[in-house]
Amino acid sequence: MANCFCKFILNTFCKKKNSHKPSYTEKISEKLLDDSQEIFNDYKAATAFIPTILRAIDEVLYGDRKEPPLRHDSVISQGRSELNFLLDEKKKLLPIVPAEIMRVIFKHVNEESRQDLISCLLVDKFWCSNVLPLLWNRPFDIVSRDNRHKLIRTYISCLEEDERRNLSLKLKTFRIKIPFTAKALFKYETYLKEFSYNNLYLSADAGIRKSLGQDCIGQSMHVQTLLIVGSLCQLIMRNSTNMTYLVISKFIGKADLPEKTAFINSRRSLSNLSKFQFEISSKITTNGMSFLQTISNSCLGIRHLDIKLSYINLNDEIKVMEMFSRIIISQGKLNELLLSGARAANGLKMILQALSQSESLHSLEFKLIDFSEVDLSPLKNCKSLKHLTVQYCQGLTTESTASLLQAQFSLESLKFGCPPVSYSTQLALLTIFGKSIKRLTIDLLNQETIFTILNSCQEIRHLNLENCFMQKPIKIGKLLHGLIKLEKLKIFINVKSGEYENLILESKDIPSSLDCLVLECGFTTIQLDELLKNCKLNSLYINYLNFESSHFRVIAEYAKRTKELKILGIESNKRWMDGEQEAWELKRLRDNYGIFCYIK
């Protein structure tokens, strides 16, 4: 509905009539709507005609100033009477809609159609000022990969004149000419909320390659890229005060962070940072360490911290972990920490000791970590911890986790990902925290695990069997019926996995307390019909790669038979809904049985 509203408004001001040739405005609009064009750059033509139209509109709406001279190729040349009609319509519609509501509408339009949102830039200043923040809060995610280098040209145009001149002089030595030197209409960097350094680097690299051609690319390529990226980082760190999310992904080739001078004026931009993701898979550079020091000094409100280390030198890992321990200690509102790939025991000890001082830590995730010779006792002081994830870690033993028996927190959710050879840790943690957890996710299921869950985890309401591994055929009916408060069950098994055949789930295995069932394991039509024979569900979600119309007919018959189903979700790669019979059945489920259907 929001999309239709904006289309209506846009068509009111940019009418296309069959009786006359396309106007200059319409031609520019078509260019802006074309993804192959530089949709995020300042067109010379656009900068020529847009201010003229906006000044004329402002004269009618907001003042009695003398009308500015009109361009012969502007929309105003279509005729005074037509312009007055358009302005009257604008005056009737726009003042009625507050800016807050317009931003909500534009947000919905952005989710449905980026092209319609770009069209809204051409209506007037009011629309433009509310659309720009949505288009530029994460521009590298919106623009296609082939066109990202054009964003670099726009950001270069946002630099101060002396900065552009200095950058131009430096690049001349490499035979690179800045392709766009006109000053930007807007300070686009101020709208940035989510910033990925790697997207910036790769986009600048692509722009240089297009500028020079493959024959001229040499060993100094990364030096040229860093010159551009360093200047743009200075711009972003100086002016992007709305930035809340910063991502530093693992570097490719000789990519590196710019020198610390690029982050001198970063306190204002980093002060609002709430989410920081850092990934490294090679030797940590001096520039990288300087940047982490900047984060430690400038950021005090990080809530979500994601640290990924892989194949890094152990000595470098200890340095990185020491720096991150300082960052953790300096944050007063840290809610979530994700730590992956750490192997150095001394580094882990520093991280755990820093976490013990955090009073706000709510969620903790460990993945691919070696806990050998590491004492977990500092974690028992994390009073606010509610969610714990341990995936594919090694070195944890019953002895090393025993100190958590004195933990000052009670978990609400516990997630495991354990290799089959080391599932004893899973059993130990289930015994320690089982009495309080309400949501459990496991990927290893055997008789010993089932026994431990039934004895220690009677408060479970949500059970996820995620990418589940079963060592031999297992009937899970005993487990499901033993969890008397179970409300939601999710089963995900890769259909290519041989473990799929080891799952034995029948209709009699579904407990009466179960309200929601999520199946991502590819049952056949016969298996699905058997499973739904006697159970009564309020919500059913099915995600099959090979979902067929026969599956849908089984579900439709179940819904009509039980009259309990209220929510149905189906996701599949196949276009099984092309048939008229399926479309009619779906409509019948909605109209006659009041079932909300989500089909993707």
Salt bridges, closest charged atoms under 4 A:
GLU30 OE2 - LYS16 NZ 3.28
ASP35 OD1 - ARG114 NH2 3.01
GLU38 OE2 - ARG153 NH2 3.07
ASP58 OD2 - LYS125 NZ 3.25
GLU59 OE2 - ARG65 NE 3.47
GLU67 OE1 - ARG80 NH1 2.91
ASP73 OD2 - ARG71 NH2 2.81
GLU89 OE2 - LYS92 NZ 3.89
ASP116 OD2 - LYS7 NZ 3.83
ASP124 OD2 - LYS90 NZ 2.83
GLU161 OE2 - ARG165 NH2 3.18
GLU163 OE2 - ARG238 NH1 2.99
ASP205 OD2 - ARG209 NE 2.77
ASP306 OD2 - LYS308 NZ 2.67
ASP316 OD2 - LYS283 NZ 3.64
GLU322 OE2 - ARG326 NH2 3.37
GLU336 OE1 - HIS304 ND1 3.33
GLU459 OE1 - ARG461 NH1 3.66
GLU459 OE1 - LYS485 NZ 2.97
GLU466 OE2 - LYS415 NZ 3.51
GLU506 OE1 - LYS508 NZ 3.57
GLU520 OE2 - LYS490 NZ 3.94
GLU530 OE1 - LYS533 NZ 2.94
GLU548 OE2 - LYS574 NZ 2.85
GLU557 OE2 - LYS560 NZ 3.22
ASP578 OD2 - ARG575 NE 3.53
GLU582 OE2 - ARG553 NH1 2.87
GLU585 OE2 - LYS560 NZ 3.62
ASP591 OD2 - LYS587 NZ 2.62
